[in-house]
Amino acid sequence: MSDLDLSTYLHYFYMYMPSAILVVGAIVVMFSNVFARSFSRSTSLSLSMIFISAAFLFCLSVGHIGVTSFVSFIAELIILVASFFFMFLTFSRLRFMEFQTPEFYPLYLFSVAGFLLMSNANNLIFVLLGLEIGSLPLATIIALSKRVYGIEAGIKYFVSSALASIFFIFGILLFYLYTGNFGISDAMSSYKEFSHHDDIYKNLIVLGGVVFILAGLGFKISLVPWHSWMPDIYEASNPVIAGYISVVPKIAGFVVFLYIFDPIFYDPEMSNTFIGKILWVMLLITITLPNIAALLQKDIKRMLAFSSISHSGFALACIYLGSFESLALYWALFLITNLGAFALLWVYRPVSIDSQTFISSDYHLDRFNGFSKVCPIGALVMSFFMISLAGIPPFSIFWGKIFVVGSALQKGEIALALVMMLNSAIAVCYYLKPIVAMFFKARSINEKIDFYQNNATAGMKFVIVSCMLLSFLAVFMSSYVLNFLELGSVW
């Protein structure tokens, strides 16, 4: 083996080792259940968290840091931290079908490994491979519950993932037809050469490749008009899986989106091209349309689904403005707040007295009427997370939006800044609806609903309290994070 082959081998070894650790972990968890006399949720959960921790520690190693980009490194940290703490929530006091199934834990690790691979890929084929490895297990996880709504949601997620892959494959084929290789940088350099209005009809192959890849990524990051599957998935999934879908797949999609479309946004001349203008319009629609739809929702999880699509629009605005620091900060703050909100929904799960089955309408707003009288502490904590998600100062999302709007004003994007501020005001209206229901509406006398509070464990309480503290201290955390990101920008 030559020195060049050895160096190349070590390069890929260090780059993709975190994903490999999780794949090995999934196989170990699978075989531990095969040879065990009976399924042990504690054993599977412990092994899964150990391998996620091992992957996180390897990401911090000198070898991995030396071969990966700073953008991919930050994305890997966010994915692994989010995956670890959402796994924490599976250890609930009550028993649920999803988490009592031996297949859940290896599928979860396979999904995390796929999104890690996707965020660290420098090749379109590797991006497609990560997309498939991350999405297919997740569709199975959603359908693991034996509820009809869960199976329906799993099928919808599978179909949307299949469509995303088909569009992405078409885009890859067109770029390969034009460039003869699968490198991301080569693909976009070809587009940069022929990106002006006069050259559009002469270079339909390159333009078609960009459009198909945009559609494929649009499904994954819930870009309008490819967002319609998300509310149904949220509503039918339990809060743990819904929260995971809202954070982990999207950060992987954002990184790929950044690698592919950043050359368009980075160059002012490129942003005025055909694709640049389409992306600008889609960005405004993605921020605005789901926000308006969230106002009309009567189910808290559907409201959070549309809200997360709008938050994705804010994250895309960071990419459009060429500010990865704002993107990383915004999504880290969104992770903290969203994790706490979904954890609380998982702890206080409204269930009918005469039917102990979990149904999709469990999180209807009316079922939270007078919740403050049933559990005042839970109502206060939930109000805290709703206010934080709304972007009310001085809590977490407020600082993320401040930096995004500030970046827009610095770039001279006055219209974009106004749209973001207007949508922030709209968000306050629908995030206040659960608070009004909990504190200012009376429960119906004939309503046979009890709020189970015994689903909480010490680990779940630790997650909620930690998210509250981090959201409250976000102003201090943001300064440290930005300083770290600015130092890492010279990576």
C-alpha positions in Angstrom: 0.0 0.0 0.0 1.5 3.4 -1.1 1.7 6.4 1.2 -1.0 8.1 -0.9 -3.4 5.1 -0.5 -2.7 5.0 3.2 -3.3 8.7 3.7 -6.6 8.5 1.7 -7.7 5.5 3.7 -7.0 7.3 7.0 -8.8 10.4 5.7 -12.0 8.5 5.1 -11.5 6.4 8.2 -11.5 9.4 10.5 -14.2 11.2 8.5 -16.8 8.5 8.6 -15.9 6.7 11.8 -18.7 8.3 13.9 -21.3 6.9 11.4 -19.5 3.5 11.5 -19.6 3.5 15.3 -23.4 3.9 15.3 -23.8 1.2 12.6 -21.7 -1.2 14.7 -23.8 -0.1 17.8 -27.0 -0.9 15.9 -25.7 -4.4 15.1 -24.6 -5.0 18.7 -28.0 -3.9 20.0 -29.7 -6.1 17.5 -27.7 -9.2 18.4 -28.0 -8.5 22.2 -31.8 -8.8 21.7 -31.5 -11.9 19.5 -29.5 -13.9 22.1 -31.2 -12.6 25.2 -33.9 -14.7 26.8 -36.3 -11.7 26.9 -36.2 -8.2 25.6 -34.8 -5.7 28.1 -35.6 -2.1 27.3 -33.0 -0.9 29.8 -30.2 -2.9 28.2 -31.1 -1.6 24.6 -31.4 1.9 25.8 -28.1 1.8 27.7 -26.2 0.3 24.8 -27.7 2.9 22.4 -26.7 5.8 24.6 -23.2 4.4 25.0 -22.6 4.1 21.3 -24.1 7.6 20.7 -21.7 8.9 23.4 -18.8 7.1 21.7 -19.6 8.6 18.4 -19.7 12.1 20.0 -16.3 11.6 21.7 -14.8 10.4 18.4 -16.1 13.6 16.7 -14.0 15.6 19.3 -10.8 13.6 18.5 -7.9 15.3 16.7 -8.0 12.8 13.8 -11.7 13.6 13.0 -11.4 17.3 13.5 -8.4 17.3 11.1 -10.3 15.8 8.1 -13.8 17.3 8.5 -15.0 20.8 7.7 -16.2 23.1 10.5 -19.7 23.2 9.2 -20.0 19.4 9.2 -18.4 19.2 12.7 -21.0 21.6 14.2 -23.8 19.7 12.5 -22.5 16.4 13.8 -22.4 17.7 17.4 -26.0 19.0 17.1 -27.2 15.7 15.6 -25.5 13.6 18.3 -26.5 15.8 21.2 -30.2 15.9 20.0 -30.2 12.1 19.4 -28.8 11.4 22.9 -31.3 13.5 24.7 -34.3 12.4 22.7 -33.2 8.8 23.5 -33.4 9.9 27.2 -37.1 10.5 26.8 -37.8 7.0 25.7 -37.2 5.8 29.3 -40.7 6.9 30.4 -42.5 5.5 33.4 -45.4 4.3 31.3 -44.9 1.5 28.7 -45.5 2.3 25.1 -45.4 0.0 22.1 -42.7 1.9 20.2 -40.2 1.7 23.0 -41.0 -1.9 24.0 -40.1 -3.1 20.5 -36.6 -4.6 20.1 -36.3 -3.2 16.6 -36.7 0.4 17.7 -33.2 0.9 19.2 -31.1 -0.5 16.2 -33.3 1.4 13.8 -32.8 4.6 15.8 -29.0 4.2 15.6 -29.1 3.4 11.9 -31.2 6.6 11.4 -28.7 8.8 13.3 -25.8 7.2 11.4 -27.4 8.0 8.1 -27.9 11.7 9.0 -24.4 11.9 10.3 -23.1 10.5 7.0 -25.3 12.9 5.1 -24.0 15.9 7.0 -20.4 15.0 6.4 -20.5 13.9 2.8 -18.6 15.7 0.1 -20.0 13.6 -2.7 -23.6 13.5 -4.1 -23.7 9.7 -3.9 -22.7 9.7 -0.2 -25.4 12.3 0.4 -28.0 10.0 -1.2 -26.7 7.1 0.8 -27.0 9.0 4.0 -30.5 10.2 3.0 -31.6 6.6 2.5 -30.0 5.2 5.6 -31.5 8.0 7.8 -35.0 8.1 6.3 -36.0 4.4 5.8 -35.4 3.4 9.5 -37.3 6.5 10.6 -40.3 5.6 8.5 -40.3 2.1 10.2 -40.0 3.7 13.7 -43.0 5.9 13.1 -45.1 2.9 12.0 -44.0 0.7 15.0 -46.9 1.7 17.1 -50.0 -0.4 16.4 -52.2 2.6 16.0 -53.8 3.1 12.6 -52.6 6.7 12.6 -49.0 5.6 13.3 -49.0 3.2 10.4 -50.5 5.9 8.1 -47.8 8.3 9.2 -45.1 5.8 8.6 -46.4 5.2 5.0 -46.6 9.0 4.4 -43.0 9.5 5.6 -41.8 6.6 3.5 -43.5 8.0 0.4 -42.2 11.5 1.0 -38.7 10.1 1.5 -39.0 8.0 -1.6 -40.0 11.1 -3.6 -37.1 13.0 -2.1 -34.7 10.3 -3.2 -36.2 10.1 -6.7 -35.8 13.8 -7.2 -32.3 13.8 -5.8 -31.3 10.8 -8.0 -32.5 12.7 -11.1 -30.5 15.7 -10.1 -27.4 13.6 -9.5 -27.8 11.9 -13.0 -28.1 15.3 -14.7 -25.0 16.7 -13.0 -23.1 13.5 -13.8 -24.2 13.7 -17.4 -22.8 17.2 -17.6 -19.6 17.0 -15.4 -18.7 13.3 -15.4 -18.3 13.1 -11.6 -20.3 13.2 -8.4 -18.4 15.9 -6.5 -20.6 18.6 -5.0 -18.1 21.4 -5.7 -17.7 20.3 -9.3 -21.5 20.2 -9.8 -22.0 23.8 -8.5 -19.0 25.2 -10.3 -20.6 24.0 -13.5 -23.8 25.8 -12.6 -21.8 29.0 -11.8 -20.3 29.0 -15.2 -23.8 29.0 -16.9 -26.0 30.7 -14.4 -27.0 33.9 -16.1 -30.4 34.5 -17.7 -29.0 34.4 -21.2 -27.6 30.9 -20.8 -30.6 29.3 -19.2 -32.0 27.7 -22.3 -28.6 26.6 -23.5 -27.9 24.7 -20.3 -31.1 22.9 -19.3 -29.1 19.9 -18.1 -27.4 21.9 -15.4 -30.5 23.9 -14.5 -32.6 20.7 -14.3 -30.0 19.2 -12.0 -30.3 22.1 -9.6 -34.1 22.1 -9.7 -34.3 18.3 -9.0 -31.8 18.5 -6.2 -33.7 21.5 -4.7 -36.9 19.4 -4.8 -35.2 16.5 -3.1 -33.8 18.6 -0.3 -37.0 20.5 -0.1 -38.8 17.4 1.1 -36.1 16.7 3.8 -36.0 20.3 5.2 -39.8 21.0 4.7 -39.3 23.7 2.2 -42.6 25.0 0.8 -44.2 23.5 -1.3 -42.8 20.1 -0.2 -43.9 20.5 3.4 -47.4 19.0 3.4 -46.4 15.7 4.9 -45.0 17.1 8.1 -48.2 18.1 10.1 -49.6 14.6 9.6 -46.4 13.0 10.7 -46.3 15.1 13.9 -49.9 14.5 14.7 -49.7 10.8 14.4 -46.3 10.3 16.1 -45.6 10.4 19.8 -43.9 13.6 21.0 -40.4 11.9 21.2 -40.4 10.9 17.6 -42.0 14.1 16.5 -39.4 16.2 18.3 -36.6 14.1 16.8 -38.0 14.6 13.2 -38.2 18.4 13.9 -34.4 18.7 14.6 -32.1 15.9 13.4 -33.1 15.3 9.7 -33.4 19.0 9.1 -29.9 19.9 10.3 -28.4 17.3 8.0 -30.5 18.7 5.2 -29.4 22.3 6.0 -25.7 21.3 5.8 -26.2 19.7 2.3 -28.3 22.7 1.2 -25.5 24.9 2.4 -22.8 23.0 0.5 -24.8 22.9 -2.7 -26.4 26.3 -2.8 -24.0 28.5 -0.8 -22.1 29.3 -4.0 -25.3 30.9 -5.4 -25.9 33.0 -2.3 -22.2 33.8 -1.6 -21.7 35.6 -4.9 -24.0 38.7 -5.2 -24.1 38.2 -9.0 -25.2 34.6 -8.5 -28.1 35.6 -6.2 -29.6 37.6 -9.0 -29.8 34.6 -11.3 -32.9 32.5 -12.1 -32.3 29.9 -9.4 -31.3 32.6 -6.9 -34.5 34.4 -7.3 -36.6 31.2 -7.1 -34.8 30.4 -3.8 -35.5 33.9 -2.4 -39.2 33.6 -3.2 -39.4 30.1 -1.7 -37.6 31.4 1.4 -40.2 34.1 2.0 -43.1 31.7 1.4 -41.6 29.1 3.8 -41.4 31.6 6.6 -44.8 33.1 6.0 -47.3 30.4 4.8 -46.8 27.8 7.6 -47.0 30.6 10.1 -50.4 31.5 8.9 -51.5 27.9 8.8 -50.3 27.5 12.4 -52.8 30.2 13.5 -55.7 27.9 12.3 -54.6 24.8 14.1 -56.6 23.3 17.0 -54.0 20.6 17.8 -50.8 21.5 19.6 -48.6 19.1 17.7 -49.9 20.2 14.3 -49.4 23.8 15.4 -45.8 22.9 16.4 -45.4 21.2 13.0 -46.3 24.3 11.0 -44.2 26.4 13.4 -41.1 24.2 12.8 -41.5 24.7 9.1 -41.4 28.4 9.6 -38.4 28.0 11.8 -36.8 26.1 9.0 -37.4 29.2 6.8 -35.5 31.3 9.4 -32.6 28.8 9.2 -32.6 28.9 5.4 -32.5 32.7 5.7 -29.1 32.2 7.5 -27.8 30.2 4.5 -29.2 32.8 2.1 -27.4 35.5 4.0 -24.2 33.5 4.1 -24.0 33.4 7.9 -23.3 29.9 9.1 -22.8 31.2 12.6 -26.4 32.5 12.7 -27.6 29.1 11.4 -25.7 27.1 14.0 -26.8 29.3 16.8 -30.4 29.4 15.7 -30.7 25.7 15.4 -29.0 25.0 18.7 -31.4 27.3 20.4 -34.3 25.7 18.6 -33.1 22.3 19.7 -33.0 23.3 23.3 -36.5 24.8 23.2 -38.2 22.2 21.1 -36.7 19.4 23.1 -38.1 20.9 26.3 -41.5 21.5 24.7 -41.9 17.9 23.3 -40.5 16.4 26.5 -43.2 18.2 28.5 -45.9 17.0 26.1 -44.6 13.5 26.7 -44.8 13.9 30.4 -48.3 15.4 30.6 -50.1 13.2 28.2 -53.9 13.7 28.3 -55.8 10.4 28.1 -59.5 9.7 28.2 -60.6 8.0 31.5 -62.8 5.5 29.8 -60.3 4.7 27.1 -56.6 4.4 27.8 -55.6 4.3 24.2 -53.4 6.9 22.7 -55.2 8.7 19.8 -54.1 11.4 17.5 -56.4 14.0 19.0 -54.9 13.7 22.5 -53.2 17.1 22.1 -56.2 19.1 21.0 -56.2 22.5 22.5 -59.5 22.0 24.2 -58.1 19.2 26.2 -55.7 21.6 27.9 -58.5 23.9 29.1 -58.0 24.5 32.8 -54.7 22.5 32.9 -53.3 25.1 35.4 -55.8 23.9 38.0 -54.8 20.2 37.5 -51.1 20.8 37.4 -49.9 24.4 38.0 -46.2 23.6 37.7 -46.7 21.8 34.4 -48.7 24.6 33.1 -46.1 27.2 34.0 -43.3 25.1 32.4 -45.3 24.6 29.3 -46.0 28.3 29.1 -42.3 29.0 29.5 -41.5 26.9 26.4 -44.3 28.4 24.4 -43.1 31.9 25.1 -39.5 30.8 24.3 -40.6 29.3 20.9 -42.6 32.5 20.2 -39.3 34.5 20.4 -40.3 36.7 23.3 -37.3 38.2 25.1 -35.2 37.4 26.9 -35.6 33.6 26.1 -33.8 31.4 23.6 -35.4 31.8 20.2 -35.5 35.6 20.6 -31.7 35.8 20.4 -31.6 33.5 17.4 -34.1 35.7 15.5 -32.2 38.8 16.6 -29.0 37.6 15.0 -30.8 36.5 11.8 -32.6 39.8 11.4 -29.4 41.6 12.2 -27.6 39.7 9.4 -30.4 40.6 7.0 -30.1 44.3 7.8 -26.3 44.2 7.5 -26.7 42.6 4.0 -29.2 45.2 3.0 -32.1 42.7 2.8 -34.7 45.1 4.2 -37.7 43.2 2.7 -36.5 39.9 4.2 -35.9 41.5 7.6 -39.4 43.0 7.6 -41.0 39.6 6.6 -39.2 37.9 9.4 -40.2 40.5 12.0 -43.8 40.4 10.8 -43.9 36.6 11.1 -42.4 36.7 14.5 -45.3 38.8 15.6 -47.7 36.3 14.0 -46.0 33.5 15.9 -46.7 35.1 19.2 -50.4 34.9 18.5 -50.6 31.1 18.1 -48.0 30.3 20.8 -50.2 32.2 23.3 -53.2 30.0 22.5 -52.1 27.0 24.7 -51.3 29.5 27.5 -54.8 31.0 27.3 -56.4 27.6 27.3 -54.4 26.4 30.4 -54.9 29.5 32.5 -58.0 31.4 31.3 -60.4 28.7 30.1 -62.5 26.4 32.3 -62.7 22.7 31.9 -66.0 21.2 30.7 -67.9 19.5 33.5 -68.9 16.6 31.2 -65.4 16.2 29.9 -64.0 12.8 31.0 -60.3 13.5 30.8 -57.5 12.9 33.2 -54.0 14.3 32.9 -51.5 11.5 33.6 -48.6 12.9 35.4 -46.9 9.6 36.3 -45.1 9.3 32.9 -42.2 11.4 34.2 -38.9 9.8 35.2 -35.8 11.4 36.8 -34.1 11.5 33.4 -37.1 13.3 31.8 -37.2 15.8 34.6 -33.5 16.4 34.2 -34.0 17.1 30.4 -36.8 19.5 31.0 -35.1 21.5 33.8 -31.8 21.6 31.7 -33.7 23.0 28.7 -35.4 25.6 30.9 -32.1 26.8 32.3 -30.4 26.9 28.9 -33.4 28.8 27.4 -33.4 31.3 30.3 -29.6 31.8 30.1 -29.6 31.9 26.3 -28.2 35.5 26.2 -25.1 34.3 27.9 -24.9 31.0 26.1 -25.3 32.8 22.7 -22.3 35.0 23.2 -20.1 31.9 24.0 -21.4 30.0 21.1 -20.9 32.9 18.7 -17.3 33.4 19.9 -16.6 29.7 19.4 -18.2 29.8 15.9 -16.2 32.8 14.9 -13.0 31.1 16.1 -14.0 28.0 14.1 -14.7 30.0 11.0 -11.0 30.0 10.2 -10.9 26.2 10.4 
